[in-house]
Amino acid sequence: MRNLPLFILGITSLILGAIGAILPVLPTTPFILLSAYCFSKSSDKFYQWLIGFPKFGVLIKNWNEKGTIDKKSKIACLISILSVIIYFCFFSDMMMIAKIILPSTLLPVLGFVLTRPEK
């Protein structure tokens, strides 16, 4: 293991990505791509394992080789992020500052994902 903080970030984002694959409130693709980056810099063993994973390996290979995100992943990301923003900004008791910070951090992530080319 070359870099413990990156390894811990990779594990954390992998867990969030796996949760996002099951629940529609978290986008999967950005978290898995972050995990792949972190593992590529911290642990060859975990990076190779992630690349070989049937569900996530294809996403990572498409990103690494072509810089693309498939349409299904983009749609899932769009639905997830917009659902989170709508719920927390309109139907929750969050403080106003949180209702400002949430969309101002999630919308740029959504913009990045949606502007990536497809295969």
C-alpha positions in Angstrom: 0.0 0.0 0.0 1.6 3.2 -1.2 -0.7 5.9 0.1 -3.0 5.2 3.1 -5.2 8.3 2.9 -6.0 7.6 -0.8 -6.7 4.0 0.0 -9.1 5.0 2.8 -10.8 7.4 0.4 -11.0 4.7 -2.2 -12.7 2.3 0.2 -15.1 4.9 1.3 -16.1 5.9 -2.2 -16.4 2.3 -3.2 -18.9 1.7 -0.4 -20.9 4.8 -1.4 -20.8 3.7 -5.0 -22.1 0.2 -4.0 -24.9 1.8 -2.0 -25.7 4.0 -5.0 -26.0 0.9 -7.2 -28.8 -0.2 -4.9 -30.4 3.0 -3.8 -31.5 5.7 -6.2 -30.3 8.5 -3.9 -26.6 8.2 -4.6 -24.9 8.2 -8.0 -22.7 5.2 -8.6 -20.5 6.2 -11.4 -18.6 9.1 -9.8 -17.9 7.2 -6.7 -16.6 4.1 -8.5 -14.4 6.3 -10.7 -13.0 8.0 -7.6 -12.3 4.6 -6.1 -10.5 3.5 -9.2 -8.3 6.6 -9.2 -7.6 6.3 -5.5 -6.7 2.6 -5.8 -4.6 3.2 -8.9 -2.4 5.5 -6.7 -2.5 3.4 -3.5 -3.1 -0.3 -4.1 -2.5 -2.3 -7.3 -4.3 -5.3 -5.8 -7.5 -3.4 -5.1 -7.3 -1.6 -8.5 -7.0 -4.9 -10.4 -9.8 -6.3 -8.3 -12.1 -3.3 -9.2 -11.2 -3.4 -12.9 -12.1 -7.1 -12.9 -15.4 -6.6 -11.1 -18.3 -7.5 -13.5 -20.6 -4.5 -12.7 -18.0 -1.7 -12.1 -15.2 -2.9 -14.3 -16.9 -1.9 -17.5 -17.6 1.6 -16.2 -14.0 2.0 -15.2 -12.6 0.6 -18.5 -14.8 2.9 -20.5 -13.6 5.8 -18.5 -9.9 4.9 -18.6 -9.8 4.0 -22.2 -12.2 6.4 -23.8 -13.2 8.9 -21.2 -16.9 8.0 -21.6 -19.8 7.4 -19.3 -22.7 5.3 -20.7 -26.2 6.7 -21.1 -27.7 4.4 -18.5 -25.3 5.7 -15.9 -25.9 9.3 -16.9 -29.6 8.9 -16.5 -29.2 7.2 -13.1 -27.0 10.0 -12.0 -29.4 12.6 -13.2 -32.4 11.0 -11.5 -30.4 10.4 -8.2 -29.0 13.9 -7.9 -32.2 15.7 -8.9 -34.2 13.5 -6.5 -31.8 14.4 -3.6 -31.9 18.1 -4.4 -35.7 18.2 -4.7 -36.3 16.2 -1.6 -33.9 18.0 0.7 -34.6 21.5 -0.6 -38.4 21.3 -0.8 -39.5 18.6 1.6 -37.1 18.7 4.5 -36.5 20.8 7.5 -32.8 21.6 6.7 -31.4 25.0 7.4 -31.5 27.4 4.6 -27.7 27.5 4.2 -27.7 23.7 3.7 -30.5 24.1 1.1 -28.1 26.5 -0.8 -25.0 24.4 -0.4 -26.5 21.1 -1.5 -27.5 22.1 -5.0 -24.4 24.3 -5.4 -22.2 21.2 -4.9 -24.3 18.5 -6.6 -25.3 20.4 -9.7 -21.6 20.9 -10.9 -21.1 17.1 -10.3 -24.2 16.5 -12.5 -23.0 18.9 -15.1 -19.6 17.1 -15.3 -21.2 13.7 -15.7 -23.7 14.8 -18.3 -21.1 16.5 -20.4 -18.9 13.4 -20.7 -19.1 11.7 -24.0 -21.0 8.4 -24.4 -19.6 5.3 -26.2 
